[in-house]
Amino acid sequence: MKRIVTIQDISCVGKCSLTVALPIISATGVEAAIIPTAVLSTHTMFKNFTCKDLDDQILPIAKHWKDEGITFDAFYTGYLASSGQIQKVLTLINELRQKGNLVIVDPAMADNGKLYPAFDSKFPSEMAKLCASADIILPNITEACFMTNTPYRAEYDEKFAKEVVEKLAEQGAKKIVLTGAEFGGKYGVLTYDSEKDEYYTYFQEKLNASFHGTGDIFSSTFTGLLISGKSMQESVSIAADYTAECIRITAEAPNANWYGVDFERAIPYLIKRAES
Ligand code: PXL
């Protein structure tokens, strides 16, 4: 059985990071090992939240796994709590990575032109270092701009999106999956494979609703499917369709909560697509 280790925080309430990565990766038929990098009472879009950094556990966990001979098909990182933590995650990956393993990084740190509340302005350059060593990164346009020192634009064209994506490739990432890409009246995902110099786009109907945590749902689905054996293009398109299905279900629910999507109710849809 394939095994991923996903490294991100656990927000006890909030339907993001590990609380979505675990069930979604499991639904794709892949084992999900975890490293919780911090425990938060909720995600940081709530007015208040508690946060206990688990920084000091990362390298001891890596050492134990190495002693046990535990290996992974992929390392998948999401929200990380501090710049220092990024450095430790890089060390962990270098310690455990073996030939043929994939490193997949969702630089979850910003959206709509703004960094998430817990981060300072130095954080994106540290995250850019992790992305530089990755096989695949999954930024949105805000994160892509922050990591390449490109002034953020709320509206942009295809040329701008490609310029930013190619800067990320120059910095070291092999494949870039730009999520929530919106230009020329189209909405979806723009993927660039720097080794083949090839673009792939998957456009969707733009839904009139947006919720927290959908980036994590996309990245977890994409990662699980890819490691289960689907191609890049299949993984991107199924992940985008599943994320859209989660948003649709949540927008139609009379008593949906504001802090995350009802991804649970769309899991049968995901399993059907994953098995196709
Ligand atoms: O979904 C990204 C995410 C993950 N973890 C925490 C967050 C956020 C987004 O705000 O606050 C703690």
Residues whose N, C-alpha, C, O or C-beta is under 5 A from the ligand:
A	BS01	PXL	D9 S11 C16 S17 L40 T42 H43 T44 M45 Y79 A108 Y116 G213 D216
